[in-house]
Amino acid sequence: MHILIGLVIALVLVAVLSNRKTRNCRWRADRSRNVDDQHFHICMSCGATCLTQSPKSPQECLKKP
């Protein structure tokens, strides 16, 4: 019973603390479109594209209103 309560609390915390700015974003790296030392990413949800200095995906939504 304690394990179940702990699991529910953990799931609620993950949902509350997750980054809301990129909740719907699904960034994918496209290495064929990299430019020099910049890494190309495209969002599968909204179609936004960007070049970043690091290979990590963007941390905010770049969807244009």
N, C-alpha and C positions, 0 to 999 in steps of 0.2 A: 504494500500500500504506500509506503514511504517513497519507494522508487517511482511509482506512478505519479505521485504529487510532485516530486522533484523534476520528472520529465516534463510535466505540464508547465511548471514554472520556467524551466529552461526554454521551452518553445515560445512561451509568451515573451520572455526577455529578448530572444533572438528577433522576434517579429517587431518588437518595439524599438530595439536599438539598431536595426538594420538601416543602411543609408537610404533614405527616402528619395534622394535626388536621382538615384540610378536604379530604383527598384524595378522599373519596367525595361531598363536598358539591358541588352544582351550584346556586349562588345565582342567582336571577333577580329583577330589580327589577320591582315592580308599581306604576307611577306613579299608577294610578287609586286606590290605597289609601294614598297619602301623607297624612300628617297635619301640617299647618303646615309647619315646616322639617325634619321628619323624613321619612326615606325608607324605604318598606316593601320588604322582601325576603322571598322564600320559597325554600326549598330544594326542588329538584325530586327529590332522592334520598330524603329522609326526611320532608319536609313541614313542617319547622320554619319558623317565621315570626319576624320581628323588625323593629323600627324602629331605624334608625341616624341619627346626626346628619349623617354625610357620605354622599354618593351611592355610595361604595364598598361592595362587599359585605362581610359579616362575614369575619373571618380565623380563626374557630374554629367548630367544629361545635356547634350548639345543640340537637342531638337529645336528647330526654329519655330517660333509661334506663328 
